[in-house]
Amino acid sequence: MPLDKHSPLAVEFDLGNVAQVRLEGHLHLLNAPGHGWPHPVSSPADVARAEQECITWALRKGLIREGEPYFHKFGQTQLAALAACTLPQLPVHRTKWFIYLQAFFFTLDDALDNMIDLRAGAQYLPYSQLQKTFGLFMSMLTGEVPSALSPPASEFPLLESFCEALRDIRELGLETDMPLAWFIASMANYFDAVAWEHGAHTETGYMPTVSTYMHNREQTITYVQSVEAFLAIQRIRLSREHREMHPVKLLLTNTCRHIILVNDVFSLAKELACGELDNVLLLDRGQDREALLRRFKSLLDRLNSLAADITYIALKLRESFPEDRHMLGFVDTLLYNVNGHVAWYAASRRYGHFVRPPALAGIPSLAAAH
């Protein structure tokens, strides 16, 4: 089916004033048959129940403690809603593995970067120290007997809680009865990239290029790891031969970059307020506000072009493998993920004045035709 270039499915957003610049615009969704604004099969009550189960699990593992300020922040993550939006065709209770995995990522990220919430002392930890700590975490996922850690690696905050959480995440993965080799490999890449990205900040004045930033974030955004979990949950087996195909790798890379850049758009105000560096719009801190606005508009144009590019590749793969359930399932998973992330930003109500679904954006929605 050809792309409809005249009526893009889009959402309207207004992030308000960010660094004295009004950031608003339209963000195109992936315009492919069967995909539009996601409509989860789970009810709001089902999602709310899954949110509470995640909080209860995090309390039991020791990732959070009731009564502490971080407890409230964790409760606002809405990770079950993320699962419902990005895998809308499945009941949310079937995505528990993904939800708990995201809870681990969320808390680990705060343990690394947020001084107020979970960690005091040096602002950034060196690469070599994190490698040892993350080696322990990997042994929780592989089921190997862990090596003992010595300080300072053993002094990482919530160390035992993170280990307990990863043991549960491993068990949930095994319950799918699917091979976990691809997921395990993706987690090793994630930990190594996080250690490098975080450790590089120990160098005073270091600022990565866009190339380095994007390469790091392709692992640290946790998208590839989430896709591996989603494939296993759906019992989709993408062969090594298919994984090595250029258009398959291109589709995964482009969808990942779309997730990265959409996150950078919507989280810019938060990252400026927190003094964080990990945003493509913040890599050149010498830019004035007029330059920020130009860069923002340019990034939005690139994102909308990328959405069309992803759709084109996805449709070509569908056309080339019309009878291959696993390839079609892989393509659908990525399409659901991209549109679902935008829907989650709208549903979470955490970013700016509004993020409106396409039916309310003044642009014709193609969802009904799909």
N, C-alpha and C positions, 0 to 999 in steps of 0.2 A: 504494500500500500504506500503510495507516495506521501511525502510530508505535505501538510497544509501550511504553506509559508505565509498565508495571508491572515490567518486567525490563530495566533499562538495562544495556547492555554497558559494563563499567567495569573500571578497573584500581585496584588498591590500592597506595598508596605510603606510605613512612615516610622522611622526610628527616632524622630524628634531631632533636637539639636545636639550634635556630638562635636565637642571641641569647637563650639561656635559655628558649626556648619550644619545646615538642615539636610539630613540624609533620607531620601525617599525615592521611590521608583517602582518599576514593575520587574518581576522575576519570572521568566518563562519556565514552565514545567516541561517534562518530557512528553511529547505529543505522539504517543504510539497507541495503536488499537488495544483496548482492554486496560489502558492506563490513563488516569487523569487524577483528579483529586481523590485520595484514598478514602474508602468507606469501610472501616474495620468491622469484621463480623462480631467482635466482642462488644458487649454493651458497656456503657460508662460504669455500671456497677461492677462488671467483671474486671475492668481496668483498675478501678479504685481498690478492689480486693487484692489484686496483684501488687499494687503499690504498697499496701499495708503489709503484705507477706514479705516483700523485699525489705521493708524497714525492720520488721520483726527478725528476719534472718540476719541483717547487719548488726542489730543489737546483740543477738545470740553469738555472733562471731567476734564481737568486740570492736567492729569497725566504727561504731558510733556509741555514744552513751547518753541516755536520757537525761535531760536537765542541763546538758552542756550546749553552748551556742552552736556548735557544729551539727548537733542533732537537727535543729531547725533547717539549716542549709541543706542537709542531706534529704530531708523530707520534701524539699522543693524540686528535686531532680526530675520527677515524673518519668522514670525509666520505663515503667509499664506502658505509659502512653506512647513513648518512643517505639517500643516493640509493636504496639497495636497499629501505629501509623506506618512503620516501615515493613511490616509483614502483615498487612491487613487481612489477607485471605485466611489466616490461621487464628484459632482461638488463643487468647493471650496466655492461657495457662500452659500452652505448649511451647512458649518461648521463655520459660523460666531460666534456662541456661544462659540465653542472651542477656536477660535482665540482671542476673547476678554477676555476670561477666562485666557489664557496664557499671554496676555498683563498685566492683573492684577497681576498674579504670578510674572512675570518678574520684574515689577516695585516695588512690595512689597519687593521682595528679595533684590533689590538694596537699598530700603529705610532702610532695616534692617542692611545690611552688608557693604555697600560701603559708606565710609565717604565722599568721594569727590563728589559723584553725588547728593545725596538727603538729607543727614543728617550730622549734626555736633554734637559735645558734646561727651557724654560717648560712648565708642566703642560698648558696648553691653547693651541691656536693660533687666531688670529683668523679670523673668517669671510672677510674679504677675501683673506687669504693663501691659505686653503684653496680658495677659488673659482678662483684662478689655477692652483694645482696640479691641481685636479680638471678644469679646462678642458683641460689637457694630457692627462689620462687619457681624457677623452671623445674627443679626436682619435684616440687609439689604437683606439677602438671604431668610430668612423665612417670611418676610413681617410683622414681629412683630413691635410694637411701641418700639423704642430704649430707653434705660435709658440714662440719661444725664451723661457725663463723667466729671471728675474733673482732674486738673493737678496731676501728669504728663501724665496720659493716654490720656488726651485731647490734648496734645501738640505733638502727633505723626505727622510726616511730611505728608502733602497731605491728611490729615484725611478726609476732606469733598470730595476731589476728589476720594479717594478710595471708599467712601460710594456711591457716584454717579455712579461709575463704577459698583459696585456690584448690584445696583438697576437695571441697564441695563442688567447685566448678568442674574439676576433673571427673567426678562421679556423675554429674549431670551430663557431661559429654559422652561418657561410656554408656549411659542409659539409652542413647540413640541407636546403639548397635552399629554405628558407622565407624570406619577407620578415622582415627584422629591425627594421622601424620601431618596432613596439610595444616590443620589448626595448630598443632604443636609447633611446626616450623614457623608459622606466622607469628606466634607468641614469642619465639626466640628472636625474630626480627624486631618485634615491637620493643622488647626489653633492651636490646642492644641500641636501637635508635633513641629510646628515651634516655638511656645512660649517656649517650654521646651528646644529644641535644641539650640536656640539662647540664652536663659537665662542662660544655663549651662556654656556658655563661660564667664560669669561674674566672675566665680571662677578662679582666677589666677592659671595657670598651669594645669587646668583640660584638660584631653585628653580622649575621649571615647574609649572604646574597639571596636573591629570590630563588636561584637554582638550588642552593643548599637548603633553604627553608622548605621548599616544596618536596625535595627528596626526603628530608627528615619527617615532614608531616604526613607523607604517604604511609608511614608506619605508625607514627605517634597519634594520629587522629583516630586510630583503632577501627577504621573502616574495613580493612582487609580481614582482620581478625573476626569482626562481626559477620562478614559475608561467609567466612568458613563455617561459623556456627549456624547461620541460617541455612546453608546448603545441607549440613548434616541433619538439622532438625527436620528438613523436608525430605530427607533421604535422597538427595540429588548427588549423584556420583559423576563428577566431571573428570574424564580421563586425563592422564598426563599428556597424551597426544593433543587433546583438545585445549588443555591449559597452555600448551606451547604455541598454539596458533596465534599469529600476529593480531588478527581482529579481536580475539578473545582477550589477549593481554591489553590491547588498546582500549577496549571497552572498560575493563576493570580499572586501568590507570585513569581514564577520563572521568569515570563516575567518582572515583576517589578524589580527584582534584576538584570536582564540582562540590563534593561534600566539604572539603577543606575551605574553599573560597566562600561558599554560602555561610559557613560557620564564621569566617572572618568578617563578613558583612554584618551579620546579626550580633556578634559579640564584641564589636569594636568599642562601643561605649563602656562596656564592663571592663575590657582590658585596659583602656585608657585610665579608668578610675582606679584600677588595682595596680597600675604601673607595670603590667605584663608586657612582654616583648613579642610574643608569638602570634603575630598577625601580619599578613602580607602588606597591609596598609601602614604598618608602623616600622618597616625596615629602614626607611630613610627618615630619621627624626628631624632633619633640617628643613623639611618642607613646611611652608606656611599653610594657612587654612584654605586659601584659594587652590593651592596645589593638591591638598587633601581632597577637595571637592572634585577636581579634575580626575584624580586617580580613582576616586570612588565611582564616578560615572564610567570611566574607562573599564574598571573591573566589572561593573554591572553589564556593560556591553559584551565583554568577553565571556561572562557567565552565560548570557543568553545565547551567544553563538555556540558555546560549548554544549548547551542543552540540545540544540539542533544537531550538532555533531554526534552526540551520544545516541540520539534517536535514530539517526541514519545508520550508524554501525549496528545498533540493536536490530533494526528491521532487516538489514542485510544478513545477519546471522540467522534470524528466524527464517528468512527466505532460503538460506543455504541448508538448513537442517530442519525441515518441516516435520519430520517424523521422530526426531531425537528428543525424547522426553527430558533427558538430563541437560542437554544444551538449551532447550527452550526454558526449562526451569531456572537455569543459571541466568539467562537473559532477563526473564521476568523478575527474578530476585533483585537484580541491579536496578531495573526500572522502578520497582516498588520502593526501593531504598531511597533513590534520589527524590522522587516526588514526596515520599513519606517524611523525609527530613524537613522539607519545607512546610508540610502540613503540621508537623510537630512544633515547629517554631510558632505557627499560628495558634495552635491549641494551647501551648504552654503559657501564652500571654506574658512572657518574661522580657520581651524585647520591644522597646519603644512604644509608640502610640497604638499601632495596630499592624497585623499581618492578615490580610483579608483573603478568604478563599476566592477562587476564580469567578464563581457565580455572582460575587458582590463587587468585582473589580472593574465592571464596566467593559470587560472584554468577553466576547462570546466564548462560552465553555464548550469544549468538544466532548466532554465526558459522556453526555447522553448518547452520542453517536457511536461510542465505543462499546 
